[in-house]
């Protein structure tokens, strides 16, 4: 396997992880509800960080990534019956750390570790400025939180709007989670 092919694979896997976690982020933001019976520990913090964008900064590494690690481990272990594929392992590792990159786009620059600062400066991972667009546009769009590259493309092709229109045809309406008295969720009621 050539170095070029390996590097290309890594870049594609990273962007695929960005897209995959972006789809999850879109569905939580658009259809998620507080205190849901399904995925509550994953959905509530993501919705809460829209009320309090610094909420994610007060969570530990395992609080923001732990659920994805569990999910990824299950998928990876099941896949071992088909053989070991480094590409799947790396993809799941990227997905599992998506919220870490997301967190770095919320903290003050001096709180980002040196490796994160370098990666942000080189725009190899999402910058604070790029992610801020998600929080200034009524949380519509810019759901991919790992890079600066996919959101502009998805915006131009109206990807998220097309998903909403398609689901509306099936009778599935978006939910406005912010109308659900989120302060009660924050206060633990």
N, C-alpha and C positions, 0 to 999 in steps of 0.2 A: 504494500500500500504506500503510495507516494505521500510526501509531506503535504503537498498541495491538497490532495484528496482528503487527508485527515483534517487539515485546517478548515477546509470547506465544510466537511461534515460537522465539525464543532460549531461553526457559525450557523449553519442551517438548524442544528439541534437547539441552539440557544434561541433563535428566532421562533422555532416551533414551540418551545417552552413558553416564550413570551406570548405567542398567540393563544396557546392552550390556557394559560393562567388568565389571559385577557378575556377569553370566553367565559370562564368561571366568574371573573370580576363583573362582567356585563350582566350575567344572569342574576348574581346576588344584588347588584345595584338596581336592576330593572324589575326583578320578580321576587326578590327576597323580602322576608318579613321578620321583624323582631320576634324573639322567643319561638321560632319555628320548632316543630318537633323533629325536623330533619336538619342535620348539620348546624344546629344552634351555635355550637362553639366556634364554628367557622364563619357563619353568616353575621351574627351580632357584632363581633369586633369590626368587621369590614364596614357594616352600616354605621356603627358608632363613630368610626373615624371620619365620616362625613359631617357629623355634628361637631366633633372635636378632632380636627386633623392631627393634633399631637397625641391622640390616644394611642396610636400605633407606636409612638416613640417611647411610651412608658411600659411597653410589653417586652418581655424577654425574648431571646432568640427562639426558645422552644415554644413560647406562647404563640408567636406569629408563624412558626414553620412546623411545629410538631405534628399537627394534623395531616399536613401534606406528606411528611416523612412516613407516617404510619400507612397512609394510602399508597405511597410509592413503594414501600417495602412489600406490601401485599402483592401489588402488581409485579414487582421484580421477582419475588419468590415464586409466584405462579409461572412466570415466564421461564424460569430455570428449567422447567420440564421440556422446553423447546430448545434449550441451549443457552449459553451465556452470550449476550450481545452487549459490547461496551457502549454502543450507541443508545440502547434503551437505558442502561445504567446512567449515562451522562445526561440524557434527556430528563429522567426522573430527578436527578440531582439538581439540575437547573430549575425544574419546576418547584422542587422542595425549598429552594432558596429565593424564589420570586418575591416573597414578602420581605426578605432582608433588603433587597434592592429597593423595594417600595418604601421601606422604613427609611433608608438613606436619603430618599427624596423628600422626606419630611423633617429630618433633624437639621440642626444648625450645621454649617459646613465643618466647623471644628470638631463636631461629634462623629463625623464620618471617618472610619479608619483610613489610613494612608492608601491602602490598595483601592478602596472605594473612591477616594478622591482622584486618584490617577485614572481609574476606569471611567469616572464621570467626565473628567477633563478631556479624555480622548473620545468621549461619547460612545464608549463601548458598552456602557450601561446607561440607564435613563438618568437624566439630569433633573435637578430640582425645578428648574424653569419649565422643562417640558411637562413634568407631572402636574405642575401648578395649573395648567390648562384644564385638567380634569376637574379641579376644585373650583374653577371660576366659570364653568359652562354648565351649571346646574347638574354636574356629574354626568352629563351626556357626552359620550365619546372619550377617547384617550384611556381606554380600559386596559391596554397593554402597559404594564408598569416596569418592565425589565429593560426596554430599549426605547430609543427615540425614533426608530425606523418604521415600525408597523402602523402606528396610529395615523400618520398622514395618509398612508395608502388606503387604510380602511375607511378614513373619512371621505376621501375622494370617490371611492366606489360605493359609499353609503352603506357599508356592510351592516352596521348595527341597526340602521333604520329598516333595512330589508328583512332582517331577522324579526324585528318587532311587527312589521306588516304581515309577514308570513304567519307568525304565531297568532296574530289577530284574526287571520282567515280561519284558523283552527279554533277560535273562540277563547284564546288565552290573552288576557289584557295585562298590561304592565301594572305594577303595584307601586304606590308611592309610600315607601316605608317611613318617610319622614312625617307622615300624618298619623302615625301610630303611637303618639305620646312617647317618643324615644327617651325623654327625660326619666320616665319611670324605669326604663331598662337600665339607664346609667346608674340610677339610685338603687337598683336591685329589687324593684317591686314586681 
